[in-house]
Amino acid sequence: MATSYSQITVTQLNEMLQSADEAKPALLDVREPWEWQLARIQGAEHLPMGQIPEAVENLDKVRPTVVICHHGTRSLQVVAFLQRQGFTNLHNLQGGIDAWSREIDPKVALY
């Protein structure tokens, strides 16, 4: 079975978000509430990892979605779970919010 997700770098995500294209990806931040309070990417939806199973029916299965966590490990687990639920256009943010802060937006706090 072919994978239906990809790894995406923060540079690639930034380019996608800067484009004038209306098909910008959904940003799904799966970190804990305390992490969300410290740092976030503007426009991201916050849905902690532990709440994904109960909220899966409310998520768009076909819209391009970039899943975000602190370093990219939890988000990869969420991507794998969503893939098993039939999601078809998933991207894991390599390096997570930490890489975003270091490489794209230094105003986003490191922790």
C-alpha positions in Angstrom: 0.0 0.0 0.0 1.4 3.4 -1.0 1.8 6.0 1.7 -0.6 8.9 1.4 1.6 11.3 3.4 4.8 13.1 2.9 7.4 14.8 5.0 7.5 18.6 4.4 10.1 21.0 5.5 9.4 24.3 7.2 10.7 26.1 4.1 8.3 24.2 1.9 5.4 25.0 4.2 6.3 28.6 4.3 6.3 28.8 0.5 2.9 27.1 0.5 1.5 29.6 3.0 3.0 32.6 1.1 1.5 31.6 -2.2 -1.6 33.3 -3.5 -3.2 29.9 -4.2 -6.5 29.4 -2.4 -5.7 25.8 -1.8 -3.5 26.5 1.2 -3.2 23.5 3.5 -4.9 23.1 6.8 -2.5 23.3 9.7 -3.3 20.9 12.5 -1.2 21.4 15.7 -1.4 18.4 17.9 0.7 19.6 20.8 -0.5 20.0 24.4 -2.3 23.2 25.4 0.7 24.5 27.4 2.8 24.1 24.3 0.2 25.9 22.1 0.3 28.8 24.6 4.0 29.2 24.2 4.4 29.0 20.5 2.3 28.5 17.4 2.1 29.0 13.6 -0.5 31.7 12.7 -3.6 30.1 11.2 -3.1 26.7 12.8 -5.9 24.8 14.4 -5.1 23.4 17.8 -6.3 19.8 18.5 -4.1 17.9 21.1 -3.0 14.5 20.0 -5.1 12.8 22.7 -8.3 14.3 21.3 -7.7 13.3 17.6 -9.7 10.0 17.8 -12.8 11.6 19.1 -12.5 14.5 16.6 -11.6 12.6 13.5 -15.1 12.8 12.0 -14.9 16.6 12.1 -11.7 16.8 10.0 -11.6 17.1 6.2 -10.2 13.8 4.8 -9.2 15.2 1.4 -8.0 18.8 2.1 -4.2 19.0 2.2 -3.3 19.0 5.9 0.1 19.6 7.6 0.3 18.1 11.0 2.5 19.9 13.5 4.1 19.1 16.9 7.3 20.2 18.7 9.9 18.2 16.7 7.9 16.1 14.3 7.5 12.8 16.2 4.0 13.1 17.6 2.8 14.6 14.4 4.1 11.6 12.5 2.1 9.3 14.8 -1.0 11.4 14.2 -0.4 11.3 10.4 -0.1 7.5 10.6 -3.4 7.3 12.6 -5.2 9.7 10.2 -3.9 7.7 7.2 -5.5 4.6 8.7 -8.8 6.5 9.0 -8.8 7.2 5.2 -7.2 10.6 5.0 -5.5 11.1 1.6 -3.5 14.3 1.6 -1.3 14.5 4.8 2.0 16.1 5.4 4.2 15.8 8.5 6.2 19.0 9.4 9.8 17.9 9.7 11.4 19.4 12.8 8.0 20.8 14.0 7.4 24.2 15.6 11.0 24.1 16.8 12.3 24.2 13.2 9.7 26.8 12.2 11.0 29.1 15.0 14.7 28.5 14.1 14.4 28.7 10.3 11.3 30.8 9.5 9.9 32.9 12.3 12.2 33.8 15.2 9.3 35.5 16.9 7.9 32.1 17.6 9.2 31.1 21.0 11.7 28.2 21.4 11.1 25.8 24.3 
